[in-house]
Amino acid sequence: MAGQQAFIPWHSVAAGVTAPRTEPLTFGEALESPCATCSTSPCCTHLPVHTFRVATLGDLSYAAYLLNFDRIRLGVTRTGDWSAYYVRPCRFLDPTELTCTVHETAQQPQICRNYNPFQCWYRRSMTASVTDDFMFIDRSRLEFIAEHVRFDDQRAIVAIPDWDDLLVAFAGLSDDEPWDEQAAIPDDGARTQWQRQVLDPDGVVPAHRRLLAFADDAEPCGSCSAPCCETVEFPQGHPTSRSSLDFFQFCLGFPGVELLISDAGWTLAVKTRCRHLADGRCSVYGDPQRPLLCRYYDAWRCTYRDRYLTPRPTASLRITLEDFGALTDTVTVDATGTIVEIEPLEGIRSRMEAAWRKAAGLGQEVS
């Protein structure tokens, strides 16, 4: 209908709430896939990227840091396990029907194929504002927790609202500032520059390296475009099996997600903007509400500039879904699916660049 607002169940906690079916099912109806009657598809719109515990002031401030970024939503279980989700539809989710467009095809990750819909945790936990065992945490709910938590002198949490009290309190709390669904994914431009260097090396103008006296670079952030305010990193460790790699393929299906590879480990990098970023600068700089992680970040040891502003950094590599085939070509597994070997970083990079050249008709992919 003209003028009718589109149904976007992931836009807020309240928008994803559905009424449970009260009529009993027959045996035949019960055997039908629950996915067929799932109207919000939370498994295809909420990417789990991190789990953590909240036991200190620093942990609680970290939760606030995460919620400053658009499309990051937190959850907590009755047992105190916190989780972070990137809230955006998978690129393979039909936006109208909310169904998978690659279902039972080679493009569908195994984690999706093998997920048992009859035991779906997402539908049980994410289609209600709060449940007996799980609740979403948005900014307004975190503010409520922060107001009622207590610490000892070492800033360890010694008192926090009871779970049942939170269930009652949160029933009337909802998202305070939903994000702009039409906002573009932040693009730092480094990947585009890297591809340009690979495909047209003769046309690339070498970057000018700024040389300064030591005393002239007292504040590195002053000349930076703030990739730390448009990227959230979630370390994942090194993959150990086919299933590990399949999970990364699943993650890369969500627009805005990259896989950052370095010798130190593999990291999910989510490109999304902090709500306090204004004109390339932090609008709460020096304000008490600025998260501790940002307040005490050592700009002289910043890794963001090298990773996200350098077209071809030597110490790390950024992978998108389009590069996943080149990545898996560098992996050797045994009969059990355990990873035996992954080529060094430079080998992965070479395969990626060869694949780009081949796609552009400039050469053959490495074997």
N, C-alpha and C positions, 0 to 999 in steps of 0.2 A: 504494500500500500504506500502511495506517495506520501512522503513526510514522516513515515513511521520510522522510529529509531531502531537500528539493527540490534539484534540480541547478541550481547557480548558477555557470556557467562563468566569469563575470566577477569573482567574489568574490575571487580571488587569482590570482597567476601560475600556481601549480600546478594550480588548478581548471580553467584553460583549456587545459591540455595534452591533446592528442589523439594517438592512435596513427596514423601515416600508413598509407595503404593500400599493401600490398605486391604485391597481385595486379595483373597488367597489364590494361589496359582494351582492349576492342575499339573499333573506329572508331565504332560506334554509341553505345557507352557513353561514349566520350570527348566526343561531341557533346552529351550531356546536361549541363544546367547544373550546375556544381560546387556552386551554392547548395543544390541538392536534398540533397546529402550532407554539408553543413556542419553540424556538431552544436553549434557554440558561437556562431555569428553575431557574431564580433568587430567587424565593420563596423557593427553596429547597437547595440553596447554600449560602444565606445571612440570617443569624439568627439575628434578632433584639434583642439586649441585654440591651440597655440603651438609654435614652434620656436625654438631658441636654441643657442648654443655655450657650452662651458665652458672658459674659458681663464684665469680668475683665481679668487682666493679668493671674491670677491663672486659670481661665477657659480655656484660650487659651493654657497655658502650659499643662493643663490636656489633651487637645486634642492632643498635641504633644506627651505626655506620651503614650496615647493609640496607636498612630500610630507607636510608636517604636516597638510594638509587631507584629510579623508575623500574617497574616490573620485577622487583625483588620482593618476595613475600616470605614470611617465616611461619613455621609451625612448631608446635611443642606437644609432646605426649604427656600423659599422666605420670610416666616414669621419669620425666625431666629431660628427655632427648629432644634437642632443638634441631630443626632442619631448615635449609634455605632453598627456595624454589625460584627459578627464572620463569616468569609468567608471560608466555607468548605462544601462540599456536605453532605447532610443528609445520614446517613448510609443506608437508604432505597431507595436512588436514583440510578437507573441503570446508571453506568458511561458511557455506550455507547449510549443508547437510550435517556438518560436524562429524564426518566419517573419513576414514583413512583412504587416500587415493592410491596407495601402493600396497594395500592389504593382500597378503599371500602372493606377492611378487618378489623377485630377487632383490629389489630395493628396500624391502621391509627388514629392519634389523631383527635378529633372532630374539632379542629381549622383548620385542613386541609380539612376535609370532608365538613365543612360548608362555606369554603371560596368561594366567588362568583367569578369565573374566568371572568365573563363578566364585572366586575368592578375592574379588577386586577390593584392594585396600582404598584406592582412590575414591571409588563410588561410596564406600561406607564412611569415609572420613572427610571428604571434600565437598559434599553436597549439602552440608548442614553448617550453620554458623558456628556451632560448637557441638562436640559429641562427648560421650563419657570418657573417651580415651585420647582425643586429639582436638586441637583448636588452632585455627590460624591466628597469627600475630601480625597485625598491621601497626601503623604508627600510634594510633589512638590507644590501642590495647597495650602496646609497650609502655606508653606514657603512664597508663594506669598501674602497671607492674612497678615501674620505676618510683612512683609516688608512694608505694606501699612496701617496698623492699627495705631491709635494714642490713648494715654492714658492721663488721668489727673494725678495729683500728688498722688492720692490715688490708682492709677493703674486701675481705671475704664476706660473702652473703651469709647472714646468720638467721634471717627471717624473710619469708616470702609468702604471699597470700596462698591460702589453701586452695587446692584444685577445685573443690566444689564451690568455693566462694568465687573463683574466677569464672566458672560456668554461669553463675547467676549474674555477675557483673558484666560479662562480655555479651550476654544476650541482647543488651541494649546499646552496644558500642559497634560502630561500623567505620569503614575507611573514611579518613578525613579529606584526603586530596588524591583522587584517582588520577593516573597519568594520562597523557594525551595519546590515544591509540594511533593517531596519524603521524606522530613524531617519527622522523627518520632515525634509523640506526646510526649512531655516531661513527664517522669514518675518519680515521687519522691520516689516510692517504698513503701510508707507508707501503702497503701491499701493492697498490696501483703503481707506485714508483718502482718497486721491485720488479714487477712484471714488465714494465716499460724498459728497464735495464736489461732484462733477459731477452726480450723480443726485438729491441732496437738499441743495442749497446752503443752504436756509433752516434745515435742522436741524443744521448744522455749528456747533460751538462753536469760535470762533477760538482758535488756539493762543496760549498766553501766551508772550510773548517775555521771556526772562530778561535783566534788565539788572544788570550787575555793575560794580563798580569794577575798574579794570585789574588791580590787585594781587590781586583776589579770584579770578581765573581763571588761576592759574599752571599748573594741570594740567587741560586740557580733557578728558582721558580719564576723569577722575574722575566726571563726570556723563554719560558716554556708554554706550550699550548695546552697544558694540563691533561695529558692522557690518563692520569690517575683519577681524574674526576669523570672519565667516560669509559672506564674499564674496571670491572671487578674480577679479581683473580681468586680461583678456588683450587688449591693444590690437590692433586690426585695420586701422587706417587707414580711409580713405573708400572706399566701393564705387565701382567704375569701369564695371561691366557688369552685364548680366542674370545672368551666372554668379555674380558677387559676391553679389547679392541672393539667388540660389538657395541659395548656401552658407549664408547666414544663416538662411534658412527651414529648411534641414536641421538646423542647430545648435539652433534653437528647438524642434525636435521632441523634444529631450532634456529631460525634466523638471528644473527647477532652473536652466535656462539663460535668461538675458535678454540683450537687445541694448541697450546703453547708447549713446545718440546725443548728441553735443555738437558744437559748432563745431570743437573740437580734433580730433575723429575719432570713429570707431565702435569700441566695445569689447564683447567678450563678457564678461558678468558671470556667474560660476558661483556659485550659492548652495550652499555646503557649509561645514561647520564645522571649524575647526582643532581638533585633538585636545588642544591645550593650553589651550583655553578652559574655564574652570571658574568657575561662579557669576558669569558676565559679565566675568571678568578673566583676564589671561594668567597661567597657573600657572608659567611659566618666566621671568617678568619678573626681570631682573637676573641670570639664569643664563647661563653661557657658551654653552649650546646654543640660546639664542634667536637666530633668524636675524638677520643684519646688517640686512636690509631693515626688520625690525620694530624693532630696537634703535635705529636712527638715523632712524626716521620722525619728521617734524616735525608734532607734533599740532596746533600752531597753524595749520598750513596744510592740515589734513586735508580731503580732498574726499569721503570716505566719508559723513560726517554729512549733508552737503547732498544727495548723490546718493541715499542709501538710508534716511535718516530724515526727510527733508522730503517731504511728500505731493506737492507740485507745484513742484519746483525750477525756476528760470527758465533755468539754464544747461545742463540735461541732460534727457534723456527716456528712460524705460525701456520697452522693447518686449518683448512676449511673442508667442507664436505666434498667439494670438487677435487681436493687433493688426496682424498682418503685412499683411493686405489693406488696411487704412487707410494703412499705410506705403507700399506699392507704388503706391497711388493718387496719391501725391505725386511719383512718379518719371516722367521723360520719357526715352525712349531713341531712338536712331536705328535705321536698318534693319539695322545690324550688331550691335545689342545693346549698343552703348556708351551709357553714361548721359550724357545731355546736361544734365539739370537735376534737382535735388531741391529741393522746397520748403523754405524755412527752417524751423527748429525749431518755431516757433510754429504754422506751417501744418500740420505733422505732428501736433502736439498737438491742434489744433482738430479735425482729421479723426478722431483717436482718440476724443476726447470725444463728438463727434457720433455716432460709431458706437455708443458705450456707451448714449447716450440713445435711439437708435433701437432697440437691442436690448431696452431696458427699456420701450419703448412711450412714450417721452417726447418724441420728435421725429424729424426726418428726418436721415439722413446727408448730409453736405455733398457736393456734386457736383464 
